[in-house]
Amino acid sequence: MPLHRFSFCLLLLLSLFLLMPMCLLAGRTQAWPKAWSEIPASGTPFPFVVSSHEPHTITLLLDGLSEIETRLELIDQAKETICFETFIFMVDRAGRLILQALARKAREGVKVRLLIDKSPYFGGAIDFTRELRRAGVDVRLYNPRSGWLQPERAKWRDHRKYLSIDGKCAIVSGRNQGDDYFGLNPQFNFQDSGLFIKGPIIRDLDRVFTAFFEHPYARVVSASSSSDLKLAELFRPSREDTGFRLMIRNLSKQRQRALPSATVTNLMVASDQPGRGNSRRIVHDILWGRIAGVKSSMTLISPSFINLDRGARSVLHRLLNDYVSITVCTDRYPTARSSWVSRIIHGITNDQMKYWEKMGMKVLDFDRLSFDNESQAVLSKFLRRADPNTSDSNKRLDAIVSSLHSKTVVFDHQDFMLGSYNFDPQSRYYSSEMVLFVQDCPELASCLEKAIKPVGNSHNSTISRKVRTFWKPLLNWIGVSFLSIFF
């Protein structure tokens, strides 16, 4: 075959490969958001949406150290059951402490259930799960039978983050299990938020957890026939583990006393259903139904704000035309360490946010250099003592950057939403998410609005300016197609 014909055929196949997923997305019917008044109460035949008007104690976990300390304390206090669900579980310093605590409680007779999403694209090694099973923990992996050769099945992920103790108290969070989600990485961390809840609604949330845990997508991890000595070391507290645990307790002691807390009587939790299918994605409609009811102002904090569907765009246009003040704080500029995929995603986000700015939306950029100097100094000292061979780059803390990972929305300075839902196609169509709505709580809503420190564009603009104008639309098109296939 002549070279020019071969090139033409190759280009045609590439074009079809890129166009097909976009056509599939464009052909989907976009359901209009449900009205906030249509949300069912607890006890109705809608088990993945539960609400309560009984008193509940809630506490905002705005910094990672407070949340990891709260997680460890709650696990230590467990007497009957522990339900733990996460998208990513990293076996790092914080992960070792959690594994040791779970195994210890399982040996004491506590019923411990751990559900980890087995994404082929994210997360660390999961070899430790077999050894954890030997310790008595019931471990299951969500949707493990997927990979690069099964991109359609690989999209259906469990993105929920949930930890409950004895059916009485729980943490609903956006944080995965890893050092960089708790401010414990000396170079790079995520800024996120979580919520501690104590009250009767936890029993309903545990039933939702059980629905995921017992779903056919959740595969049981079998115990290894013989103990792996290397993996078994993970469950034996070392001197370094003990020192690290003590450091976390000391750093978070004063923080926990100052955590914003309140008693509320009007809250609701919405969760997507497990499994595949657009009809199982419940959170999107409920969330945008609440956004549609905003009267005067809304503050939205999300790491992504990209490729919204037609119904969501219509809601935003109507609110802006009604002179509703909308502020969005997002992460639209990559860092020097970002991969090429991340740079494409950030580029698309940046272009789309420019459009919303023209429509009257106030767009704020996340301050990557906001971190706790005191905590990082103590962490650096600990790492030097634990590992004398730590490189100079790891000892320097003046270059620490962070990335936005929080997913919160504040409505009219009174109500707020917090959870795992990202404003992107993956959360809209594929990932199972969970969010918590709190109404009539202006004091905590104000804390969330002040939690993120925005800066001007010039401070964060690390995106390459050398990309030619001709290639930028092509790279963005490839990026959107890539997202539609794998995410």
N, C-alpha and C positions, 0 to 999 in steps of 0.2 A: 504494500500500500504506500502510495506517495506520502512524503512527510507532511505536506500541507493538509492532506485529507485526514491523516492520523491526528494531527493537531486539532483540526476542526471537530472530529468525533470526540476527542478527549475534552475539549472545551464544552461541547454540548452535554456530555455526561456530567461534567462538573456543575453546569448551570442547572440541570435537572435535579441534581443532588441538593443544591442550595435552595432551589425554588419549591420543591415538594413540601418540606416541613412548614414553610411560610404559608403555602396555600392551605395546608391542613389547619393551621392556626386561624387563618382568615375566615375559613368556612365554618368555624364553630359558632353556635348560637350563643349570644351573650345575654345571660339572664339579668334582668334588672334587679337591683338590690331590694331586699325585703325591708318593709317599714319596721322601725324600732318597736312599734306597738305590737307587731305580729310575733315577736319572739316569745316562745312558750315558756311557761313556768316549770319548775322542777316537778316531776311526777307525771308529766304528760308523755305521750308516746314519741318523744323526741329525745332519747337518752343522751345524746352527745351535746345537748345544750341544757345546762342546769342553772337555776337561779335561786336565790334565797333572800329573805327579808329578816332573818334572824341575826342577832349580833355576832359579828366576826371581828377578831383582832388581826389587823394587817400591818406589816412593817416593810418599808422599802429597803431593799438591799442594793444600794447604789454603787458600792465599791466591791471589787472582787474579793478582797481579804475578808470582809464581813460575811460574804456568802459562803466561802469555803469553810470558814470557822463555824457558821451556822449549820452547814451540811454535816460536818464532823460531829458537832454537839448533838444534833438530832439523831444521828445513827447511834451514838453512844447511849442515848436515852431510850431507844426502842426496846419494847418488852414483848410485842406480839408479832408485828408485821413491818416490813420495809418494802416499799415499791419505788424502784428507781428506773427512770427512762431517760435516755439521752441519745442525741444524734452522733456525737463523737466522744469516744472515751480514749484518752491518751494515757499511756503508762509512763508518766513522768513523776516528778516529786509529789504533786498533789494527787495524782492518780494512785500512786502507791499507798498513800495514807487512806484513801477511800477504799481500796481493795482490802487492805488489812483490817479496816473497821467492819466491812461487810462480812469478811470471812470469820472474824471474831464473833460477830453477832449470830451468824449461822451455826457456829459450834455451840453457842449458848442455847440454841433451840428456837431462835427467832426465825419466822418464815420470811426469807429474803428472796425477792424476785427482781431480777435485773434484765432490762430490755435495751439492747444496743442496736442502732441501725447499722447494717452491714453494707454501707455504700462502697461501690468499687472505685470512687473518686476521692473520698475524704476519709479521714480517721487513720489511726495507727494500727499496729498489728493486734490481732485478736486471739493470739495463741494462749494468752493468759486465761481465757474463758474456760477452757477444759480443766485447768488447775483450780479455778474458782469453783467449778462444779464439784470437784473432789472435796472441797471444803464445806459443801452443803448448800451452796447458793444455786437457786434455780435460774440459770442464765439462758436467754434466748436471743437470737439474732434476727432482726427484721429484714426480710427480703434479701437473703444472702445469695440466692441463685440468679444472679444477674451480673453482667459484665459488659465489656466493650463490644462483644458480639451480640448482646441483647440490649441495645440502647433504649428500646421502648419500655421494657420491664424495669430497667435501671432507673427510670425517672421516678418511680413510685417509692418515695422515701418516708420515713418516720422522723420528722424534724422537731417533735415535741421534746420539752425538757421538764421533767417532773420528778419530785422526790416527796414521798409521804411516809409518815411514821404512825403506826397504830391506828390509822383511820381518823386521827384527831388533828394533825397539823401537817402542813406541806409547804413546799417551795415550788412556785411556778416561775420559770425563768427563761431568759434568752441565752443563758450561758451553757456551753458544752462543758465537758469534764476535761480540763487541761490547764496547765500552768498559765498560759497566756490569756485565759479568760478570768483569772483571779489576780492579775497584777503581779505574778510571780516570775515572769520572764524578764531577765535583765536587759533585753534588747527590744522586744516588741510585745505589746499587749493589746487586747480588745477592751474597749469601753462598753460596758453593757449594764443591764439592770435586772433585778429579780424581785420577787415579792413573797414574803413569808405570810402564810394564812393559818389561822387557828379557828376552827368552828365546825359546825355540822355539815357544811357543804363538802368536806373532804371525803365523806363516805360515798357521795355521788361521783367524785373525781376518781376514786379508787375503782369504781365499777367501770368507768371509761378506760382506765388503765388495763383492767382485766380483759376488756374487749380487744385491746391491742395485743396483750400478752398471749391470749388464747386464739388469736386469728391464725388462719393457715399460713400467712406470710411470716409469722414468727416461728422460726425453726429452733427446736430444742438442741442445746449443746450437750453432747454426751461427755461423760467424765472420762478422762484418760485412764487407761488400764494400769499404768504405773506412773508414779510421780516424777516429773521432770525437775531435776535438782536446780537447774538454773531458774526455771519459772517459780519453783517453790520458794526461792529466796525473796520473791516479791512480797510474800505473805509473812515474812519474819522481820519485824521492825529492827532496823539497823540503828547504829548510833547516829548516823546522819538523819535518818527518818525521825528519830526522837527529837533531835535538835531542830529540825525543820518544823515539826509540829509545835514545839515550844515557841519558836519565833512567830509563827502564825497567831498563836493564842495571845502572845504579848502585844503584837502590833494591832490586833483587832479588838482588844479589850476595851480601850477607850472609845473606839469607833462604834462599837455595838451599843454603848450607852447613849450615843447621840443619834442613833438611827431614827428617822421619822416614822412615827407609828400612830395609828388611829383605830377607833372602833367604828365599823360601818354596818349598816343594816340593809344595804341595797347593792348586791353584787351578782354577777353572772359569769359563768365560764362556758366558752364555746370551743368545741373540738371537732376537727374533721374526723371522718370515719376511716378505719383502716382499709387497706386494699386499694385497688385501682378503679378508675372511673371518675369522670368529672362530677357526677351526681353525688359523690362522697365528699366533695369539697364544700363544707358548710361555712367555714369561718369567713370566707371572702364576702358572701352575701350579707351576713350579719354585720360584719365590720363596716361595709360600705353603706348598709342601711343606717347604721348609727352616724356615719359621716354625713349622710344626706340630711340628717336632722339637726346639724349644727346651726346655731342661730347667729352668733356674733364672731367667734374666733375659734381657730383650731391650730394647734402646734403638733406637727408630725415629725418624729425622729426615727429614721430608718437608714440602714447602710445602703439600701438600694431603693430607687424610685424610678422604675424603668418599664417600658412596654405595658402600660396600664390598658385594660380592656375598654371597650367602647362605653359600657355602662359606668365604669369608674371615671372616665374622662368627662362624660356628660354631667356627672354629679359635681365634679370640680368646676366645670365651666358655669354651671348654674349658681354655685356658691359664690364664685368670683363676680358674676354678673349682679348678684344680690349684695355686693360689697361686704361679704364676709372676709375677715382677716385670716389668711392662711399662711402659716410659716412652716417651711420644711427645712430640717437640718439633715443633710445627707453627706455621704462620703464619695464625692464625684471626681477626686483626683488621686491617681495612684502614687505609691511611694517608689523610691529607687529600687526596692526589693520586689516590686510587683512583677508577676509573670506577664507574658504577652497576652494571655487570655484575659487576665485582670485588667490590663491596660485598655483592651478593646471594650470591655464592659464599662469601665470608668469613662471612656470616650463617648460611648452611647449615652450614658447617664448625663454627662456634661451637656451634650447637645440637646437632650430632651429637657433638661432643667432650664436651659436658656429660653426655650419656648414658653415654659410656664412663668418665667420671670416677665416676659413680654405680656403675658395675660394678666399680670398683677399679683402673682404669688411672690412672697418674700422667701428667698432661698439663702440659707446660711450654710457655710462650709465648716466641717468639724475640725477642731484644733487638734492636730496630730501630736503636738508637743506638750499636751496637758497630762501630767502624771504627778504622782505623790513623791516629792523629793525625799521626805523623811523615810517612807517605807522602802523606797528603792535603795537608799543608802544602807539601811539595815540589811536588806537582801544582798547587796553587793558584798558587804562585810562577811555575811554567812557563806556566800559562794566562794570567796577567797580562802576562807578557813577550811571549807569542806574539800576544795580542790585547788591546791597551791599552783597547779599547772594551768589554771584558767588564763586564757589569752588576754592581752591588754584590751582588745576590742570588747570583750565581755565584761571587763572591769569598769570600763568607762560608762557613765550613766548620763552624760550630757547629750547623747545622741539618741536617747530612747524615743521611739515613736509609738503611737497607738492608732488603732483603726476602730471606726465606729461599728458596733455590733448590736446596739440597743434597738428594740422595736417598741416604741411607745407612741401613743396619741393622746393629747389632752384636748378635751372638748369644752369650750366656753368657760375655761378656768374653773370648772366644777367637777367634771367627770374625767376619767382617763381609762385607757386600755394599755395592757402590758402583756407581752407573750413572745411567741416565736415566729410570728407572721412577718415575712418580708414583702415589700411591695414590688414583686417581680413575677414573671410567668411561672417560675418553679413553684412558688407558694400558692399561686392562683390555681394552677391546674393539677399539680402532681404531688407535692409534699403534704403530709398530714400535719397540720399545725394546731396549736392551742393558744387561746388568748383569754385574758381575764378582764372583765369590765367592772369598774367601781364607780358608782354614782354618788353624787352629793358629798364629795370629800375634797373641798377646795384646798385644804392645807397640804395634802399629799400631791394634788395636781400641781400646786405651785412649786413644790420641791422637784418634781419631774421637769418642769419647764426650765428650772434654773440648773439642772444637773449637767447639761451639755454646754460646753463653752465654745461658741462659734468664733471664727476669725474671718478676716478678709481673704479674698481669692489669692492675692499675691503671696500669702504665707504658705499656702498649700500647693501652689501650682508647680508640681514636680513632673507633670506630664510633658513628654517630649514635644518641643515646638519644631523639630526638624522634619516631621512627617509632611510630605507634600500634599497640597490640597487635592490633587488627583487621586492619591491613594487612600485618603481618609474615608470617603464614602464607601469604597470597596472593602476596606478593613471592617468598617461598621456593619456592612451587609453580611460579610462572612461571620462576624461575631454574633449577629442576631440569628443567623442560620445555625451556627454551632449551639447557641443557647436553646433553640427550639428542638434540636435533636437530643441533646444530652441533659439539659436542665429545664 
